[in-house]
Amino acid sequence: MTIARLLPLLVLLASLANAQAPADRSAAVPKTVVGPNNADLADGAAALKAGDAEDGVRLTQRGLKSATSRRDRVAGYSNLCAGLAMLERFDEALQACNRALELDDGHWRSYSNRALVYLKQERYPEAERDISTGERLSPNSRTLKTLRTMYRDAVDPVSPSIIIDDRRETEADEAGR
């Protein structure tokens, strides 16, 4: 019998053993936790990814209240920055990004989120600085390449090199005279 077939049986036996365990659990019982350590942060990230900024920000803020690891706090504040930027609450977004970068100044996603906020605020020197820092930390990031393009479009827009003059008369127009 394979492990995959035994797993449901083991889960069932474990739940029965827990149900029959004595009420006094003064001794520590080892356990395995499957899934994210902070469900609110995970659900907040999923909501943001799905485009639901309001719910994503709410869940992320709730998750940050119980975040215990530095990694969770960095990701949480970075996601909060992204969600607040989606809601165009740029000053609050900057505070969240800055908090993430205080905790981990090597977190490229926080630099990319903050660069987007700076672009939206037309603070181009700060945006360029954060994009460059992010590119050094994650040179192959598609997100940063997109931000670099947005930055270039903002500071040095491309003007068309071909001008189409649609006022020229056609042969049909000349025959109708």
Contact map, one row per residue, 1 for C-alpha under 8 A:
111011000000000000000000000000000000000000000000000000000000000000000000000000000000000000000000000000000000000000000000000000000000000000000000000000000000000000000000000000000
111111000000000000000000000000000000000000000000000000000000000000000000000000000000000000000000000000000000000000000000000000000000000000000000000000000000000000000000000000000
111111100000000000000000000000000000000000000000000000000000000000000000000000000000000000000000000000000000000000000000000000000000000000000000000000000000000000000000000000000
011111110000000000000000000000000000000000000000000000000000000000000000000000000000000000000000000000000000000000000000000000000000000000000000000000000000000000000000000000000
111111111000000000000000000000000000000000000000000000000000000000000000000000000000000000000000000000000000000000000000000000000000000000000000000000000000000000000000000000000
111111111100000000000000000000000000000000000000000000000000000000000000000000000000000000000000000000000000000000000000000000000000000000000000000000000000000000000000000000000
001111111110000000000000000000000000000000000000000000000000000000000000000000000000000000000000000000000000000000000000000000000000000000000000000000000000000000000000000000000
000111111111000000000000000000000000000000000000000000000000000000000000000000000000000000000000000000000000000000000000000000000000000000000000000000000000000000000000000000000
000011111111100000000000000000000000000000000000000000000000000000000000000000000000000000000000000000000000000000000000000000000000000000000000000000000000000000000000000000000
000001111111110000000000000000000000000000000000000000000000000000000000000000000000000000000000000000000000000000000000000000000000000000000000000000000000000000000000000000000
000000111111111000000000000000000000000000000000000000000000000000000000000000000000000000000000000000000000000000000000000000000000000000000000000000000000000000000000000000000
000000011111111100000000000000000000000000000000000000000000000000000000000000000000000000000000000000000000000000000000000000000000000000000000000000000000000000000000000000000
000000001111111110000000000000000000000000000000000000000000000000000000000000000000000000000000000000000000000000000000000000000000000000000000000000000000000000000000000000000
000000000111111111000000000000000000000000000000000000000000000000000000000000000000000000000000000000000000000000000000000000000000000000000000000000000000000000000000000000000
000000000011111111100000000000000000000000000000000000000000000000000000000000000000000000000000000000000000000000000000000000000000000000000000000000000000000000000000000000000
000000000001111111110000000000000000000000000000000000000000000000000000000000000000000000000000000000000000000000000000000000000000000000000000000000000000000000000000000000000
000000000000111111111000000000000000000000000000000000000000000000000000000000000000000000000000000000000000000000000000000000000000000000000000000000000000000000000000000000000
000000000000011111111000000000000000000000000000000000000000000000000000000000000000000000000000000000000000000000000000000000000000000000000000000000000000000000000000000000000
000000000000001111111000000000000000000000000000000000000000000000000000000000000000000000000000000000000000000000000000000000000000000000000000000000000000000000000000000000000
000000000000000111111100000000000000000000000000000000000000000000000000000000000000000000000000000000000000000000000000000000000000000000000000000000000000000000000000000000000
000000000000000011111110000000000000000000000000000000000000000000000000000000000000000000000000000000000000000000000000000000000000000000000000000000000000000000000000000000000
000000000000000000011111100000000000000000000000000000000000000000000000000000000000000000000000000000000000000000000000000000000000000000000000000000000000000000000000000000000
000000000000000000001111100000000000000000000000000000000000000000000000000000000000000000000000000000000000000000000000000000000000000000000000000000000000000000000000000000000
000000000000000000000111110000000000000000000000000000000000000000000000000000000000000000000000000000000000000000000000000000000000000000000000000000000000000000000000000000000
000000000000000000000111111110000000000000000000000000000000000000000000000000000000000000000000000000000000000000000000000000000000000000000000000000000000000000000000000000000
000000000000000000000001111100000000000000000000000000000000000000000000000000000000000000000000000000000000000000000000000000000000000000000000000000000000000000000000000000000
000000000000000000000000111110000000000000000000000000000000000000000000000000000000000000000000000000000000000000000000000000000000000000000000000000000000000000000000000000000
000000000000000000000000111111000000000000000000000000000000000000000000000000000000000000000000000000000000000000000000000000000000000000000000000000000000000000000000000000000
000000000000000000000000101111100000000000000000000000000000000000000000000000000000000000000000000000000000000000000000000000000000000000000000000000000000000000000000000000000
000000000000000000000000000111110000000000000000000000000000000000000000000000000000000000000000000000000000000000000000000000000000000000000000000000000000000000000000000000000
000000000000000000000000000011111000000000000000000000000000000000000000000000000000000000000000000000000000000000000000000000000000000000000000000000000000000000000000000000000
000000000000000000000000000001111100000000000000000000000000000000000000000000000000000000000000000000000000000000000000000000000000000000000000000000000000000000000000000000000
000000000000000000000000000000111110000000000000000000000000000000000000000000000000000000000000000000000000000000000000000000000000000000000000000000000000000000000000000000000
000000000000000000000000000000011111000000000000000000000000000000000000000000000000000000000000000000000000000000000000000000000000000000000000000000000000000000000000000000000
000000000000000000000000000000001111100000000000000000000000000000000000000000000000000000000000000000000000000000000000000000000000000000000000000000000000000000000000000000000
000000000000000000000000000000000111111001000000000000000000000000000000000000000000000000000000000000000000000000000000000000000000000000000000000000000000000000000000000000000
000000000000000000000000000000000011111000000000000000000000000000000000000000000000000000000000000000000000000000000000000000000000000000000000000000000000000000000000000000000
000000000000000000000000000000000001111111000000000000000000001001100001000000000000000000000000000000000000000000000000000000000000000000000000000000000000000000000000000000000
000000000000000000000000000000000001111111100000000000000000001000000000000000000000000000000000000000000000000000000000000000000000000000000000000000000000000000000000000000000
000000000000000000000000000000000000011111110000000000000011011000000000000000000000000000000000000000000000000000000000000000000000000000000000000000000000000000000000000000000
000000000000000000000000000000000000011111111000000000000011011100000001000100000000000000000000000000000000000000000000000000000000000000000000000000000000000000000000000000000
000000000000000000000000000000000001011111111100000000000000000000000000000000000000000000000000000000000000000000000000000000000000000000000000000000000000000000000000000000000
000000000000000000000000000000000000001111111110000000010011000000000000000000000000000000000000000000000000000000000000000000000000000000000000000000000000000000000000000000000
000000000000000000000000000000000000000111111111000000111111001000000000000000000000000000000000000000000000000000000000000000000000000000000000000000000000000000000000000000000
000000000000000000000000000000000000000011111111100000010001000000000000000000100000000000000000000000000000000000000000000000000000000000000000000000000000000000000000000000000
000000000000000000000000000000000000000001111111110000010000000000000000000000000000000000000000000000000000000000000000000000000000000000000000000000000000000000000000000000000
000000000000000000000000000000000000000000111111111110110000000000000000000000000000000000000000000000000000000000000000000000000000000000000000000000000000000000000000000000000
000000000000000000000000000000000000000000011111111110111000000000000000000000100010000000000000000000000000000000000000000000000000000000000000000000000000000000000000000000000
000000000000000000000000000000000000000000001111111100000000000000000000000000000000000000000000000000000000000000000000000000000000000000000000000000000000000000000000000000000
000000000000000000000000000000000000000000000111111100000000000000000000000000000000000000000000000000000000000000000000000000000000000000000000000000000000000000000000000000000
000000000000000000000000000000000000000000000011111110000000000000000000000000000000000000000000000000000000000000000000000000000000000000000000000000000000000000000000000000000
000000000000000000000000000000000000000000000011111111110000000000000000000000000000000000000000000000000000000000000000000000000000000000000000000000000000000000000000000000000
000000000000000000000000000000000000000000000011001111111000000000000000000000000011011000000000000000000000000000000000000000000000000000000000000000000000000000000000000000000
000000000000000000000000000000000000000000000000000111111100000000000000000000000010001000000000000000000000000000000000000000000000000000000000000000000000000000000000000000000
000000000000000000000000000000000000000000010011000111111110000000000000000000000000000000000000000000000000000000000000000000000000000000000000000000000000000000000000000000000
000000000000000000000000000000000000000000111111000111111111000000000000000000010010000000000000000000000000000000000000000000000000000000000000000000000000000000000000000000000
000000000000000000000000000000000000000000010001000011111111100000000000000000010011000000000000000000000000000000000000000000000000000000000000000000000000000000000000000000000
000000000000000000000000000000000000000000010000000001111111110000000000000000000000000000000000000000000000000000000000000000000000000000000000000000000000000000000000000000000
000000000000000000000000000000000000000110110000000000111111111000000000000000000000000000000000000000000000000000000000000000000000000000000000000000000000000000000000000000000
000000000000000000000000000000000000000110111000000000011111111100000000000100110000000000000000000000000000000000000000000000000000000000000000000000000000000000000000000000000
000000000000000000000000000000000000000000000000000000001111111110000000000100010000000000000000000000000000000000000000000000000000000000000000000000000000000000000000000000000
000000000000000000000000000000000000000110000000000000000111111111000000000000000000000000000000000000000000000000000000000000000000000000000000000000000000000000000000000000000
000000000000000000000000000000000000011110010000000000000011111111100000000100000000000000000000000000000000000000000000000000000000000000000000000000000000000000000000000000000
000000000000000000000000000000000000000010000000000000000001111111100001100110000000000000000000000000000000000000000000000000000000000000000000000000000000000000000000000000000
000000000000000000000000000000000000000000000000000000000000111111100000000000000000000000000000000000000000000000000000000000000000000000000000000000000000000000000000000000000
000000000000000000000000000000000000010000000000000000000000011111110000000000000000000000000000000000000000000000000000000000000000000000000000000000000000000000000000000000000
000000000000000000000000000000000000010000000000000000000000001111111101100000000000000000000000000000000000000000000000000000000000000000000000000000000000000000000000000000000
000000000000000000000000000000000000000000000000000000000000000001111101100000000000000000000000000000000000000000000000000000000000000000000000000000000000000000000000000000000
000000000000000000000000000000000000000000000000000000000000000000111111100000000000000000000000000000000000000000000000000000000000000000000000000000000000000000000000000000000
000000000000000000000000000000000000000000000000000000000000000000111111110000000000000000000000000000100000000000000000000000000000000000000000000000000000000000000000000000000
000000000000000000000000000000000000000000000000000000000000000000001111111000000000000000000000000000000000000000000000000000000000000000000000000000000000000000000000000000000
000000000000000000000000000000000000010010000000000000000000000100111111111100000000000000000000000000000000000000000000000000000000000000000000000000000000000000000000000000000
000000000000000000000000000000000000000000000000000000000000000100111111111110000000000000000000000100100000000000000000000000000000000000000000000000000000000000000000000000000
000000000000000000000000000000000000000000000000000000000000000000000111111111000000000000000000001110110010000000000000000000000000000000000000000000000000000000000000000000000
000000000000000000000000000000000000000000000000000000000000000000000011111111100000000000000000000100000000000000000000000000000000000000000000000000000000000000000000000000000
000000000000000000000000000000000000000010000000000000000001101100000001111111110000000000000000000100000000000000000000000000000000000000000000000000000000000000000000000000000
000000000000000000000000000000000000000000000000000000000000000100000000111111111000000000000001101100000000000000000000000000000000000000000000000000000000000000000000000000000
000000000000000000000000000000000000000000000000000000000000000000000000011111111100000000000001100100000000110010000000000000000000000000000000000000000000000000000000000000000
000000000000000000000000000000000000000000001001000000000001000000000000001111111110000000000000000000000000000000000000000000000000000000000000000000000000000000000000000000000
000000000000000000000000000000000000000000000000000000011001100000000000000111111111000000001001100000000000000000000000000000000000000000000000000000000000000000000000000000000
000000000000000000000000000000000000000000000000000000000000000000000000000011111111100000011111100000000000010011000000000000000000000000000000000000000000000000000000000000000
000000000000000000000000000000000000000000000000000000000000000000000000000001111111110000001000000000000000000010000000000000000000000000000000000000000000000000000000000000000
000000000000000000000000000000000000000000000001000011011000000000000000000000111111111000001000000000000000000000000000000000000000000000000000000000000000000000000000000000000
000000000000000000000000000000000000000000000000000010001000000000000000000000011111111111011000000000000000000000000000000000000000000000000000000000000000000000000000000000000
000000000000000000000000000000000000000000000000000000000000000000000000000000001111111111001000000000000000000000011000000000000000000000000000000000000000000000000000000000000
000000000000000000000000000000000000000000000000000010000000000000000000000000000111111110000000000000000000000000000000000000000000000000000000000000000000000000000000000000000
000000000000000000000000000000000000000000000000000011000000000000000000000000000011111110000000000000000000000000000000000000000000000000000000000000000000000000000000000000000
000000000000000000000000000000000000000000000000000000000000000000000000000000000001111111000000000000000000000000000000000000000000000000000000000000000000000000000000000000000
000000000000000000000000000000000000000000000000000000000000000000000000000000000001111111111000000000000000000000000000000000000000000000000000000000000000000000000000000000000
000000000000000000000000000000000000000000000000000000000000000000000000000000000001100111111100000000000000000000001000100000000000000000000000000000000000000000000000000000000
000000000000000000000000000000000000000000000000000000000000000000000000000000000000000011111110000000000000000000000000000000000000000000000000000000000000000000000000000000000
000000000000000000000000000000000000000000000000000000000000000000000000000000001001000011111111000000000000000000000000000000000000000000000000000000000000000000000000000000000
000000000000000000000000000000000000000000000000000000000000000000000000000000011111100011111111100000000000000001001000000000000000000000000000000000000000000000000000000000000
000000000000000000000000000000000000000000000000000000000000000000000000000000001000000001111111110000000000000001001000000000000000000000000000000000000000000000000000000000000
000000000000000000000000000000000000000000000000000000000000000000000000000000001000000000111111111000000000000000000000000000000000000000000000000000000000000000000000000000000
000000000000000000000000000000000000000000000000000000000000000000000000000011011000000000011111111100000000000000000000000000000000000000000000000000000000000000000000000000000
000000000000000000000000000000000000000000000000000000000000000000000000000011011000000000001111111110000000011011000000000000000000000000000000000000000000000000000000000000000
000000000000000000000000000000000000000000000000000000000000000000000000000000000000000000000111111111000000000001000000000000000000000000000000000000000000000000000000000000000
000000000000000000000000000000000000000000000000000000000000000000000000010010000000000000000011111111100000000000000000000000000000000000000000000000000000000000000000000000000
000000000000000000000000000000000000000000000000000000000000000000000000111111000000000000000001111111111010010000000000000000000000000000000000000000000000000000000000000000000
000000000000000000000000000000000000000000000000000000000000000000000000010000000000000000000000111111111110011000000000000000000000000000000000000000000000000000000000000000000
000000000000000000000000000000000000000000000000000000000000000000000000000000000000000000000000011111111000000000000000000000000000000000000000000000000000000000000000000000000
000000000000000000000000000000000000000000000000000000000000000000000100110000000000000000000000001111111000000000000000000000000000000000000000000000000000000000000000000000000
000000000000000000000000000000000000000000000000000000000000000000000000010000000000000000000000000111111110000000000000000000000000000000000000000000000000000000000000000000000
000000000000000000000000000000000000000000000000000000000000000000000000000000000000000000000000000111111110000000000000000000000000000000000000000000000000000000000000000000000
000000000000000000000000000000000000000000000000000000000000000000000000000000000000000000000000000010011111000000000000000000000000000010000000000000000000000000000000000000000
000000000000000000000000000000000000000000000000000000000000000000000000010000000000000000000000000110011111111000000000000000000000010010000000000000000000000000000000000000000
000000000000000000000000000000000000000000000000000000000000000000000000000000000000000000000000000000000111111100000000000000000000111011000000000000000000000000000000000000000
000000000000000000000000000000000000000000000000000000000000000000000000000001000000000000000000000000000011111110000000000000000000010000000000000000000000000000000000000000000
000000000000000000000000000000000000000000000000000000000000000000000000000001001000000000000000100110000011111111000000000000000000000000000000000000000000000000000000000000000
000000000000000000000000000000000000000000000000000000000000000000000000000000000000000000000000100010000011111111100000000000000110110000000000000000000000000000000000000000000
000000000000000000000000000000000000000000000000000000000000000000000000000000000000000000000000000000000001111111110000000000000110010000000011001000000000000000000000000000000
000000000000000000000000000000000000000000000000000000000000000000000000000001001100000000000000100000000000111111111000000000000000000000000000000000000000000000000000000000000
000000000000000000000000000000000000000000000000000000000000000000000000000000001000000000001100110000000000011111111100000000100100000000000000000000000000000000000000000000000
000000000000000000000000000000000000000000000000000000000000000000000000000000000000000000000000000000000000001111111110000001110110000000000000001000000000000000000000000000000
000000000000000000000000000000000000000000000000000000000000000000000000000000000000100000000000000000000000000111111111000000100000000000000000001000000000000000000000000000000
000000000000000000000000000000000000000000000000000000000000000000000000000000000000100001001100000000000000000011111111100000100000000000000000000000000000000000000000000000000
000000000000000000000000000000000000000000000000000000000000000000000000000000000000000000000000000000000000000001111111111101100000000000000000000000000000000000000000000000000
000000000000000000000000000000000000000000000000000000000000000000000000000000000000000000000000000000000000000000111111111100100000000000000000000000100000000000000000000000000
000000000000000000000000000000000000000000000000000000000000000000000000000000000000000000000000000000000000000000011111111000000000000000000000000000000000000000000000000000000
000000000000000000000000000000000000000000000000000000000000000000000000000000000000000001000000000000000000000000001111111000000000000000000000000000000000000000000000000000000
000000000000000000000000000000000000000000000000000000000000000000000000000000000000000000000000000000000000000000000111111100000000000000000000000000000000000000000000000000000
000000000000000000000000000000000000000000000000000000000000000000000000000000000000000000000000000000000000000000000111111111100000000000000000000000000000000000000000000000000
000000000000000000000000000000000000000000000000000000000000000000000000000000000000000000000000000000000000000000000110011111110000000000000000000000100010000000000000000000000
000000000000000000000000000000000000000000000000000000000000000000000000000000000000000000000000000000000000000000000000001111111000000000000000000000000000000000000000000000000
000000000000000000000000000000000000000000000000000000000000000000000000000000000000000000000000000000000000000000100100001111111100000000000000000000000000000000000000000000000
000000000000000000000000000000000000000000000000000000000000000000000000000000000000000000000000000000000000000001111110001111111110000000000000000000100000000000000000000000000
000000000000000000000000000000000000000000000000000000000000000000000000000000000000000000000000000000000000000000100000000111111111000000000000000100100000000000000000000000000
000000000000000000000000000000000000000000000000000000000000000000000000000000000000000000000000000000000000000000000000000011111111100000000000000000000000000000000000000000000
000000000000000000000000000000000000000000000000000000000000000000000000000000000000000000000000000000000000001101100000000001111111110000000000000000000000000000000000000000000
000000000000000000000000000000000000000000000000000000000000000000000000000000000000000000000000000000000000001100100000000000111111111000000001001100000000000000000000000000000
000000000000000000000000000000000000000000000000000000000000000000000000000000000000000000000000000000000000000000000000000000011111111100000000000000000000000000000000000000000
000000000000000000000000000000000000000000000000000000000000000000000000000000000000000000000000000000000001001000000000000000001111111110000000000000000000000000000000000000000
000000000000000000000000000000000000000000000000000000000000000000000000000000000000000000000000000000000011101100000000000000000111111111100001000000000000000000000000000000000
000000000000000000000000000000000000000000000000000000000000000000000000000000000000000000000000000000000001000000000000000000000011111111111001000000000000000000000000000000000
000000000000000000000000000000000000000000000000000000000000000000000000000000000000000000000000000000000000000000000000000000000001111111100000000000000000000000000000000000000
000000000000000000000000000000000000000000000000000000000000000000000000000000000000000000000000000000000111000000000000000000000000111111100000000000000000000000000000000000000
000000000000000000000000000000000000000000000000000000000000000000000000000000000000000000000000000000000001000000000000000000000000011111111000000000000000000000000000000000000
000000000000000000000000000000000000000000000000000000000000000000000000000000000000000000000000000000000000000000000000000000000000011111111000000000000000000000000000000000000
000000000000000000000000000000000000000000000000000000000000000000000000000000000000000000000000000000000000000000000000000000000000001001111100100000000000000000000000000000000
000000000000000000000000000000000000000000000000000000000000000000000000000000000000000000000000000000000000000000000000000000000000001001111111100000000000000000000000000000000
000000000000000000000000000000000000000000000000000000000000000000000000000000000000000000000000000000000000000000000000000000000000000000011111110000000000000000000000000000000
000000000000000000000000000000000000000000000000000000000000000000000000000000000000000000000000000000000000000100000000000000000000000000001111111000000000000000000000000000000
000000000000000000000000000000000000000000000000000000000000000000000000000000000000000000000000000000000000000100000000000000000010011000001111111100000000000000000000000000000
000000000000000000000000000000000000000000000000000000000000000000000000000000000000000000000000000000000000000000000000000000000000000000011111111110000000000000000000000000000
000000000000000000000000000000000000000000000000000000000000000000000000000000000000000000000000000000000000000000000000000000000000000000000111111111000000000000000000000000000
000000000000000000000000000000000000000000000000000000000000000000000000000000000000000000000000000000000000000100110000000000000010000000000011111111100000000000000000000000000
000000000000000000000000000000000000000000000000000000000000000000000000000000000000000000000000000000000000000000000000000000010010000000000001111111110000000000000000000000000
000000000000000000000000000000000000000000000000000000000000000000000000000000000000000000000000000000000000000000000000000000000000000000000000111111111000000000000000000000000
000000000000000000000000000000000000000000000000000000000000000000000000000000000000000000000000000000000000000000000000000000000000000000000000011111111100000000000000000000000
000000000000000000000000000000000000000000000000000000000000000000000000000000000000000000000000000000000000000000000010000100110000000000000000001111111110000000000000000000000
000000000000000000000000000000000000000000000000000000000000000000000000000000000000000000000000000000000000000000000000000000000000000000000000000111111111100000000000000000000
000000000000000000000000000000000000000000000000000000000000000000000000000000000000000000000000000000000000000000000000000000000000000000000000000011111111110000000000000000000
000000000000000000000000000000000000000000000000000000000000000000000000000000000000000000000000000000000000000000000000000000000000000000000000000001111111100000000000000000000
000000000000000000000000000000000000000000000000000000000000000000000000000000000000000000000000000000000000000000000000000100000000000000000000000000111111100000000000000000000
000000000000000000000000000000000000000000000000000000000000000000000000000000000000000000000000000000000000000000000000000000000000000000000000000000011111110000000000000000000
000000000000000000000000000000000000000000000000000000000000000000000000000000000000000000000000000000000000000000000000000000000000000000000000000000011111111000000000000000000
000000000000000000000000000000000000000000000000000000000000000000000000000000000000000000000000000000000000000000000000000000000000000000000000000000001001111100000000000000000
000000000000000000000000000000000000000000000000000000000000000000000000000000000000000000000000000000000000000000000000000000000000000000000000000000000000111110000000000000000
000000000000000000000000000000000000000000000000000000000000000000000000000000000000000000000000000000000000000000000000000000000000000000000000000000000000011111100000000000000
000000000000000000000000000000000000000000000000000000000000000000000000000000000000000000000000000000000000000000000000000000000000000000000000000000000000001111100000000000000
000000000000000000000000000000000000000000000000000000000000000000000000000000000000000000000000000000000000000000000000000000000000000000000000000000000000000111110000000000000
000000000000000000000000000000000000000000000000000000000000000000000000000000000000000000000000000000000000000000000000000000000000000000000000000000000000000111111000000000000
000000000000000000000000000000000000000000000000000000000000000000000000000000000000000000000000000000000000000000000000000000000000000000000000000000000000000001111100000000000
000000000000000000000000000000000000000000000000000000000000000000000000000000000000000000000000000000000000000000000000000000000000000000000000000000000000000000111111000000000
000000000000000000000000000000000000000000000000000000000000000000000000000000000000000000000000000000000000000000000000000000000000000000000000000000000000000000011111000000000
000000000000000000000000000000000000000000000000000000000000000000000000000000000000000000000000000000000000000000000000000000000000000000000000000000000000000000001111100000000
000000000000000000000000000000000000000000000000000000000000000000000000000000000000000000000000000000000000000000000000000000000000000000000000000000000000000000001111110000000
000000000000000000000000000000000000000000000000000000000000000000000000000000000000000000000000000000000000000000000000000000000000000000000000000000000000000000000011111011000
000000000000000000000000000000000000000000000000000000000000000000000000000000000000000000000000000000000000000000000000000000000000000000000000000000000000000000000001111111000
000000000000000000000000000000000000000000000000000000000000000000000000000000000000000000000000000000000000000000000000000000000000000000000000000000000000000000000000111111100
000000000000000000000000000000000000000000000000000000000000000000000000000000000000000000000000000000000000000000000000000000000000000000000000000000000000000000000000011111110
000000000000000000000000000000000000000000000000000000000000000000000000000000000000000000000000000000000000000000000000000000000000000000000000000000000000000000000000111111111
000000000000000000000000000000000000000000000000000000000000000000000000000000000000000000000000000000000000000000000000000000000000000000000000000000000000000000000000111111111
000000000000000000000000000000000000000000000000000000000000000000000000000000000000000000000000000000000000000000000000000000000000000000000000000000000000000000000000001111111
000000000000000000000000000000000000000000000000000000000000000000000000000000000000000000000000000000000000000000000000000000000000000000000000000000000000000000000000000111111
000000000000000000000000000000000000000000000000000000000000000000000000000000000000000000000000000000000000000000000000000000000000000000000000000000000000000000000000000011111
